[in-house]
Amino acid sequence: MVEVPRILLRLDTIEIPRPLRALTAYLAANPLRRLVRKALALTPRGFVSRDVLLLCDFSARLRVEWRTRDVHPWDESLPVGRRSELFRDQAFSDTDAAIVRLFRFLPDIDEIEVQVLAPRLPNRTILAGTVTRRDADAARSLVSPGMRLRLMGIRCRLEGGRLAPLD
């Protein structure tokens, strides 16, 4: 087998020509932002180039609903009270992590409406609220996922330390 030499390319040391700079900036932009810019790119009037709508600011709101995970199958034999604690802690941790990831993966989203459903039928809502990026960032310093969620604006109802449906 013939070994093919690998060429490493460092973009920070190469001068990119001006037309390619615009293309790389376009490709690096968020896909949602690109769609908004495309929607604003009206046909120029009367042969006037650059007679278009210019995007000055952009933010979006997201609504997400998911079913939380149930306790791990290994924990099914534990007493009901302990399983409830593990479920609550897992639901808090999963919801906290999901919110952080949504804000990281979607930089143009400023607000997320969250609704978390129980894993089993009738899948009633157990966590809900609207989280702003600013509130999520402010709560990052707290250790407890449950307290972080409360400070972010997520509501829950606890009965004897276990999650109860909100509705």
FIKOLZA-1660 file (N, C-alpha, C; in steps of 0.1 Angstrom, whole numbers, plus 5000, padded with zeros to 4 digits):
% residues 167
   i   px   py   pz ch aa at
   1 5008 4988 5000  A  M  N
   1 5000 5000 5000  A  M CA
   1 5009 5012 5000  A  M  C
   2 5005 5022 4992  A  V  N
   2 5013 5034 4990  A  V CA
   2 5008 5044 5001  A  V  C
   3 5017 5050 5008  A  E  N
   3 5013 5060 5018  A  E CA
   3 5012 5074 5011  A  E  C
   4 5001 5080 5013  A  V  N
   4 4999 5093 5007  A  V CA
   4 5002 5104 5017  A  V  C
   5 5011 5113 5014  A  P  N
   5 5015 5123 5023  A  P CA
   5 5003 5132 5027  A  P  C
   6 5002 5136 5039  A  R  N
   6 4991 5144 5044  A  R CA
   6 4996 5159 5044  A  R  C
   7 4987 5167 5039  A  I  N
   7 4990 5182 5039  A  I CA
   7 4982 5188 5049  A  I  C
   8 4988 5195 5058  A  L  N
   8 4980 5202 5068  A  L CA
   8 4979 5217 5064  A  L  C
   9 4968 5222 5065  A  L  N
   9 4965 5236 5060  A  L CA
   9 4961 5244 5072  A  L  C
  10 4968 5254 5075  A  R  N
  10 4964 5264 5085  A  R CA
  10 4958 5276 5079  A  R  C
  11 4946 5278 5082  A  L  N
  11 4939 5289 5076  A  L CA
  11 4943 5303 5082  A  L  C
  12 4948 5302 5095  A  D  N
  12 4951 5315 5101  A  D CA
  12 4964 5321 5095  A  D  C
  13 4972 5313 5088  A  T  N
  13 4984 5318 5082  A  T CA
  13 4983 5321 5067  A  T  C
  14 4971 5319 5062  A  I  N
  14 4969 5321 5047  A  I CA
  14 4960 5334 5045  A  I  C
  15 4964 5342 5036  A  E  N
  15 4956 5354 5033  A  E CA
  15 4945 5349 5023  A  E  C
  16 4933 5350 5028  A  I  N
  16 4921 5345 5020  A  I CA
  16 4917 5357 5011  A  I  C
  17 4915 5354 4998  A  P  N
  17 4911 5365 4989  A  P CA
  17 4897 5370 4993  A  P  C
  18 4895 5383 4990  A  R  N
  18 4883 5390 4994  A  R CA
  18 4870 5383 4990  A  R  C
  19 4868 5378 4977  A  P  N
  19 4856 5371 4974  A  P CA
  19 4854 5358 4982  A  P  C
  20 4864 5351 4986  A  L  N
  20 4863 5339 4994  A  L CA
  20 4860 5343 5008  A  L  C
  21 4864 5354 5013  A  R  N
  21 4861 5358 5027  A  R CA
  21 4846 5359 5029  A  R  C
  22 4839 5365 5019  A  A  N
  22 4825 5367 5020  A  A CA
  22 4818 5353 5020  A  A  C
  23 4823 5344 5012  A  L  N
  23 4817 5331 5011  A  L CA
  23 4820 5323 5024  A  L  C
  24 4832 5324 5030  A  T  N
  24 4834 5317 5043  A  T CA
  24 4826 5323 5054  A  T  C
  25 4824 5336 5054  A  A  N
  25 4816 5342 5064  A  A CA
  25 4802 5337 5063  A  A  C
  26 4797 5336 5051  A  Y  N
  26 4783 5332 5048  A  Y CA
  26 4781 5317 5053  A  Y  C
  27 4791 5309 5050  A  L  N
  27 4790 5295 5054  A  L CA
  27 4791 5293 5069  A  L  C
  28 4799 5302 5075  A  A  N
  28 4801 5301 5090  A  A CA
  28 4789 5306 5097  A  A  C
  29 4780 5314 5091  A  A  N
  29 4769 5320 5098  A  A CA
  29 4759 5309 5102  A  A  C
  30 4752 5312 5112  A  N  N
  30 4741 5303 5117  A  N CA
  30 4731 5301 5106  A  N  C
  31 4727 5288 5104  A  P  N
  31 4717 5285 5093  A  P CA
  31 4704 5293 5095  A  P  C
  32 4699 5294 5107  A  L  N
  32 4687 5302 5109  A  L CA
  32 4688 5316 5106  A  L  C
  33 4699 5322 5109  A  R  N
  33 4702 5336 5105  A  R CA
  33 4703 5337 5090  A  R  C
  34 4709 5328 5083  A  R  N
  34 4710 5328 5069  A  R CA
  34 4696 5328 5063  A  R  C
  35 4687 5320 5068  A  L  N
  35 4673 5319 5063  A  L CA
  35 4666 5333 5065  A  L  C
  36 4668 5339 5076  A  V  N
  36 4662 5352 5079  A  V CA
  36 4667 5362 5069  A  V  C
  37 4680 5362 5067  A  R  N
  37 4686 5371 5057  A  R CA
  37 4681 5369 5043  A  R  C
  38 4679 5356 5039  A  K  N
  38 4674 5352 5026  A  K CA
  38 4659 5358 5025  A  K  C
  39 4651 5356 5035  A  A  N
  39 4638 5361 5035  A  A CA
  39 4637 5377 5033  A  A  C
  40 4647 5384 5039  A  L  N
  40 4648 5398 5038  A  L CA
  40 4654 5403 5024  A  L  C
  41 4660 5394 5017  A  A  N
  41 4667 5398 5004  A  A CA
  41 4656 5400 4993  A  A  C
  42 4649 5411 4994  A  L  N
  42 4639 5414 4984  A  L CA
  42 4646 5418 4971  A  L  C
  43 4639 5417 4960  A  T  N
  43 4644 5421 4947  A  T CA
  43 4647 5436 4947  A  T  C
  44 4659 5441 4943  A  P  N
  44 4662 5455 4943  A  P CA
  44 4652 5462 4933  A  P  C
  45 4649 5475 4937  A  R  N
  45 4640 5483 4929  A  R CA
  45 4648 5491 4918  A  R  C
  46 4643 5491 4906  A  G  N
  46 4648 5499 4896  A  G CA
  46 4663 5499 4893  A  G  C
  47 4669 5487 4892  A  F  N
  47 4683 5485 4889  A  F CA
  47 4693 5492 4899  A  F  C
  48 4688 5494 4911  A  V  N
  48 4697 5499 4922  A  V CA
  48 4702 5487 4930  A  V  C
  49 4715 5485 4928  A  S  N
  49 4721 5474 4935  A  S CA
  49 4722 5477 4950  A  S  C
  50 4721 5468 4959  A  R  N
  50 4722 5470 4973  A  R CA
  50 4709 5476 4978  A  R  C
  51 4698 5476 4970  A  D  N
  51 4686 5482 4975  A  D CA
  51 4678 5470 4981  A  D  C
  52 4683 5466 4993  A  V  N
  52 4677 5455 5000  A  V CA
  52 4675 5458 5015  A  V  C
  53 4668 5450 5021  A  L  N
  53 4666 5451 5036  A  L CA
  53 4678 5445 5043  A  L  C
  54 4684 5453 5052  A  L  N
  54 4696 5448 5059  A  L CA
  54 4692 5444 5073  A  L  C
  55 4696 5432 5077  A  L  N
  55 4693 5426 5090  A  L CA
  55 4702 5434 5100  A  L  C
  56 4696 5440 5110  A  C  N
  56 4703 5447 5121  A  C CA
  56 4704 5439 5133  A  C  C
  57 4693 5432 5137  A  D  N
  57 4693 5424 5149  A  D CA
  57 4684 5412 5146  A  D  C
  58 4687 5401 5154  A  F  N
  58 4679 5389 5152  A  F CA
  58 4679 5381 5165  A  F  C
  59 4668 5377 5169  A  S  N
  59 4667 5367 5180  A  S CA
  59 4655 5359 5177  A  S  C
  60 4654 5347 5184  A  A  N
  60 4643 5338 5181  A  A CA
  60 4639 5332 5195  A  A  C
  61 4627 5327 5195  A  R  N
  61 4622 5320 5206  A  R CA
  61 4619 5305 5202  A  R  C
  62 4622 5296 5211  A  L  N
  62 4621 5282 5208  A  L CA
  62 4611 5276 5218  A  L  C
  63 4603 5267 5214  A  R  N
  63 4594 5259 5223  A  R CA
  63 4598 5245 5221  A  R  C
  64 4602 5238 5232  A  V  N
  64 4606 5224 5232  A  V CA
  64 4599 5216 5243  A  V  C
  65 4594 5204 5239  A  E  N
  65 4587 5195 5248  A  E CA
  65 4594 5182 5246  A  E  C
  66 4597 5175 5257  A  W  N
  66 4602 5162 5256  A  W CA
  66 4598 5153 5268  A  W  C
  67 4599 5140 5267  A  R  N
  67 4596 5131 5278  A  R CA
  67 4610 5128 5284  A  R  C
  68 4610 5129 5297  A  T  N
  68 4622 5127 5305  A  T CA
  68 4625 5112 5306  A  T  C
  69 4637 5108 5309  A  R  N
  69 4640 5094 5311  A  R CA
  69 4636 5089 5324  A  R  C
  70 4632 5076 5324  A  D  N
  70 4628 5070 5337  A  D CA
  70 4640 5066 5344  A  D  C
  71 4639 5061 5356  A  V  N
  71 4650 5056 5364  A  V CA
  71 4658 5045 5356  A  V  C
  72 4670 5044 5359  A  H  N
  72 4678 5033 5352  A  H CA
  72 4672 5020 5355  A  H  C
  73 4672 5011 5345  A  P  N
  73 4667 4997 5347  A  P CA
  73 4674 4990 5359  A  P  C
  74 4686 4993 5362  A  W  N
  74 4693 4987 5373  A  W CA
  74 4687 4991 5387  A  W  C
  75 4680 5002 5387  A  D  N
  75 4675 5008 5399  A  D CA
  75 4660 5004 5401  A  D  C
  76 4654 4996 5393  A  E  N
  76 4640 4992 5394  A  E CA
  76 4637 4984 5407  A  E  C
  77 4647 4977 5412  A  S  N
  77 4644 4969 5424  A  S CA
  77 4646 4977 5437  A  S  C
  78 4649 4990 5436  A  L  N
  78 4651 4998 5448  A  L CA
  78 4637 5002 5454  A  L  C
  79 4637 5006 5466  A  P  N
  79 4624 5010 5472  A  P CA
  79 4618 5022 5465  A  P  C
  80 4605 5024 5465  A  V  N
  80 4598 5034 5458  A  V CA
  80 4604 5048 5461  A  V  C
  81 4606 5051 5474  A  G  N
  81 4611 5064 5478  A  G CA
  81 4624 5067 5472  A  G  C
  82 4633 5057 5472  A  R  N
  82 4647 5059 5466  A  R CA
  82 4646 5061 5451  A  R  C
  83 4637 5053 5444  A  R  N
  83 4635 5055 5430  A  R CA
  83 4630 5069 5426  A  R  C
  84 4621 5074 5435  A  S  N
  84 4615 5087 5432  A  S CA
  84 4626 5098 5433  A  S  C
  85 4635 5096 5443  A  E  N
  85 4646 5106 5445  A  E CA
  85 4656 5105 5433  A  E  C
  86 4659 5093 5428  A  L  N
  86 4668 5092 5417  A  L CA
  86 4661 5097 5404  A  L  C
  87 4648 5095 5403  A  F  N
  87 4641 5100 5391  A  F CA
  87 4641 5116 5391  A  F  C
  88 4638 5122 5403  A  R  N
  88 4638 5136 5404  A  R CA
  88 4652 5142 5401  A  R  C
  89 4662 5136 5406  A  D  N
  89 4676 5141 5404  A  D CA
  89 4680 5140 5389  A  D  C
  90 4676 5129 5383  A  Q  N
  90 4679 5126 5369  A  Q CA
  90 4671 5136 5360  A  Q  C
  91 4659 5138 5363  A  A  N
  91 4651 5148 5355  A  A CA
  91 4656 5162 5356  A  A  C
  92 4660 5166 5368  A  F  N
  92 4667 5179 5370  A  F CA
  92 4680 5180 5362  A  F  C
  93 4688 5170 5364  A  S  N
  93 4701 5171 5356  A  S CA
  93 4699 5171 5341  A  S  C
  94 4690 5162 5336  A  D  N
  94 4688 5161 5322  A  D CA
  94 4682 5174 5317  A  D  C
  95 4673 5180 5324  A  T  N
  95 4667 5193 5319  A  T CA
  95 4677 5204 5319  A  T  C
  96 4685 5205 5329  A  D  N
  96 4695 5215 5330  A  D CA
  96 4705 5213 5319  A  D  C
  97 4710 5201 5316  A  A  N
  97 4719 5199 5306  A  A CA
  97 4713 5202 5292  A  A  C
  98 4701 5198 5290  A  A  N
  98 4694 5200 5277  A  A CA
  98 4693 5215 5274  A  A  C
  99 4689 5223 5284  A  I  N
  99 4688 5238 5282  A  I CA
  99 4702 5244 5279  A  I  C
 100 4712 5240 5286  A  V  N
 100 4725 5245 5283  A  V CA
 100 4729 5242 5269  A  V  C
 101 4727 5229 5265  A  R  N
 101 4731 5225 5251  A  R CA
 101 4723 5232 5240  A  R  C
 102 4710 5234 5243  A  L  N
 102 4701 5241 5233  A  L CA
 102 4707 5256 5231  A  L  C
 103 4710 5263 5242  A  F  N
 103 4715 5276 5240  A  F CA
 103 4729 5276 5233  A  F  C
 104 4737 5266 5236  A  R  N
 104 4750 5265 5230  A  R CA
 104 4749 5262 5215  A  R  C
 105 4740 5252 5211  A  F  N
 105 4739 5248 5197  A  F CA
 105 4731 5258 5189  A  F  C
 106 4723 5267 5195  A  L  N
 106 4714 5276 5188  A  L CA
 106 4717 5290 5193  A  L  C
 107 4728 5297 5188  A  P  N
 107 4732 5309 5194  A  P CA
 107 4723 5321 5191  A  P  C
 108 4714 5320 5182  A  D  N
 108 4704 5331 5179  A  D CA
 108 4692 5330 5188  A  D  C
 109 4690 5319 5195  A  I  N
 109 4678 5317 5204  A  I CA
 109 4681 5325 5217  A  I  C
 110 4672 5333 5221  A  D  N
 110 4673 5341 5233  A  D CA
 110 4664 5336 5244  A  D  C
 111 4654 5328 5240  A  E  N
 111 4644 5324 5250  A  E CA
 111 4639 5310 5246  A  E  C
 112 4638 5301 5256  A  I  N
 112 4633 5287 5253  A  I CA
 112 4621 5284 5263  A  I  C
 113 4610 5281 5257  A  E  N
 113 4599 5276 5265  A  E CA
 113 4600 5261 5266  A  E  C
 114 4601 5256 5278  A  V  N
 114 4604 5242 5281  A  V CA
 114 4592 5235 5287  A  V  C
 115 4589 5223 5283  A  Q  N
 115 4579 5215 5289  A  Q CA
 115 4584 5201 5289  A  Q  C
 116 4586 5195 5301  A  V  N
 116 4591 5182 5303  A  V CA
 116 4580 5173 5308  A  V  C
 117 4578 5162 5301  A  L  N
 117 4567 5153 5304  A  L CA
 117 4572 5141 5312  A  L  C
 118 4564 5135 5319  A  A  N
 118 4567 5122 5326  A  A CA
 118 4570 5111 5316  A  A  C
 119 4578 5101 5319  A  P  N
 119 4582 5091 5310  A  P CA
 119 4571 5081 5307  A  P  C
 120 4561 5080 5316  A  R  N
 120 4551 5070 5314  A  R CA
 120 4537 5076 5312  A  R  C
 121 4528 5069 5305  A  L  N
 121 4515 5074 5303  A  L CA
 121 4508 5078 5316  A  L  C
 122 4501 5088 5316  A  P  N
 122 4496 5097 5306  A  P CA
 122 4506 5109 5302  A  P  C
 123 4518 5108 5305  A  N  N
 123 4528 5118 5301  A  N CA
 123 4525 5132 5306  A  N  C
 124 4521 5133 5318  A  R  N
 124 4518 5147 5323  A  R CA
 124 4530 5155 5325  A  R  C
 125 4528 5168 5325  A  T  N
 125 4539 5178 5326  A  T CA
 125 4544 5178 5340  A  T  C
 126 4558 5176 5342  A  I  N
 126 4564 5176 5355  A  I CA
 126 4573 5188 5357  A  I  C
 127 4578 5194 5346  A  L  N
 127 4587 5206 5347  A  L CA
 127 4583 5215 5335  A  L  C
 128 4582 5228 5338  A  A  N
 128 4578 5237 5327  A  A CA
 128 4582 5251 5331  A  A  C
 129 4585 5259 5320  A  G  N
 129 4588 5273 5322  A  G CA
 129 4595 5279 5310  A  G  C
 130 4597 5292 5311  A  T  N
 130 4604 5299 5300  A  T CA
 130 4618 5304 5305  A  T  C
 131 4628 5300 5298  A  V  N
 131 4642 5303 5302  A  V CA
 131 4648 5313 5292  A  V  C
 132 4654 5324 5297  A  T  N
 132 4661 5333 5289  A  T CA
 132 4676 5329 5289  A  T  C
 133 4683 5333 5279  A  R  N
 133 4697 5330 5279  A  R CA
 133 4704 5337 5290  A  R  C
 134 4700 5349 5294  A  R  N
 134 4706 5357 5305  A  R CA
 134 4704 5349 5318  A  R  C
 135 4692 5344 5320  A  D  N
 135 4689 5337 5333  A  D CA
 135 4697 5324 5334  A  D  C
 136 4698 5317 5322  A  A  N
 136 4706 5304 5322  A  A CA
 136 4721 5307 5325  A  A  C
 137 4726 5318 5319  A  D  N
 137 4740 5321 5322  A  D CA
 137 4742 5325 5336  A  D  C
 138 4733 5333 5342  A  A  N
 138 4734 5337 5356  A  A CA
 138 4733 5326 5366  A  A  C
 139 4726 5315 5363  A  A  N
 139 4725 5304 5372  A  A CA
 139 4736 5294 5371  A  A  C
 140 4745 5295 5361  A  R  N
 140 4756 5285 5359  A  R CA
 140 4765 5283 5372  A  R  C
 141 4766 5293 5380  A  S  N
 141 4775 5292 5391  A  S CA
 141 4770 5283 5403  A  S  C
 142 4757 5280 5403  A  L  N
 142 4751 5272 5413  A  L CA
 142 4754 5257 5411  A  L  C
 143 4756 5250 5422  A  V  N
 143 4760 5236 5422  A  V CA
 143 4747 5227 5419  A  V  C
 144 4736 5230 5426  A  S  N
 144 4724 5222 5425  A  S CA
 144 4717 5224 5412  A  S  C
 145 4715 5213 5404  A  P  N
 145 4707 5215 5392  A  P CA
 145 4692 5219 5395  A  P  C
 146 4686 5215 5406  A  G  N
 146 4673 5219 5409  A  G CA
 146 4672 5234 5412  A  G  C
 147 4682 5239 5419  A  M  N
 147 4682 5253 5422  A  M CA
 147 4685 5261 5409  A  M  C
 148 4693 5256 5401  A  R  N
 148 4696 5263 5388  A  R CA
 148 4683 5264 5380  A  R  C
 149 4676 5253 5379  A  L  N
 149 4663 5253 5371  A  L CA
 149 4653 5263 5377  A  L  C
 150 4652 5264 5390  A  R  N
 150 4643 5273 5396  A  R CA
 150 4647 5288 5393  A  R  C
 151 4660 5291 5394  A  L  N
 151 4664 5304 5391  A  L CA
 151 4663 5307 5376  A  L  C
 152 4663 5297 5367  A  M  N
 152 4661 5299 5353  A  M CA
 152 4647 5302 5350  A  M  C
 153 4638 5298 5359  A  G  N
 153 4623 5300 5356  A  G CA
 153 4616 5287 5354  A  G  C
 154 4622 5276 5357  A  I  N
 154 4615 5263 5355  A  I CA
 154 4607 5260 5368  A  I  C
 155 4594 5257 5366  A  R  N
 155 4586 5253 5377  A  R CA
 155 4585 5238 5378  A  R  C
 156 4583 5234 5391  A  C  N
 156 4580 5220 5394  A  C CA
 156 4572 5219 5407  A  C  C
 157 4566 5208 5409  A  R  N
 157 4559 5206 5421  A  R CA
 157 4564 5193 5428  A  R  C
 158 4569 5195 5440  A  L  N
 158 4574 5184 5448  A  L CA
 158 4564 5180 5459  A  L  C
 159 4561 5167 5460  A  E  N
 159 4553 5162 5471  A  E CA
 159 4561 5152 5478  A  E  C
 160 4565 5155 5490  A  G  N
 160 4574 5145 5498  A  G CA
 160 4587 5143 5491  A  G  C
 161 4592 5152 5484  A  G  N
 161 4605 5151 5477  A  G CA
 161 4605 5145 5464  A  G  C
 162 4593 5141 5459  A  R  N
 162 4592 5135 5446  A  R CA
 162 4584 5144 5436  A  R  C
 163 4588 5143 5423  A  L  N
 163 4581 5152 5413  A  L CA
 163 4567 5148 5411  A  L  C
 164 4558 5158 5412  A  A  N
 164 4544 5156 5409  A  A CA
 164 4540 5164 5397  A  A  C
 165 4529 5159 5390  A  P  N
 165 4525 5167 5378  A  P CA
 165 4521 5181 5381  A  P  C
 166 4523 5190 5372  A  L  N
 166 4520 5204 5374  A  L CA
 166 4505 5207 5372  A  L  C
 167 4499 5199 5363  A  D  N
 167 4485 5201 5359  A  D CA
 167 4475 5193 5367  A  D  C
% end
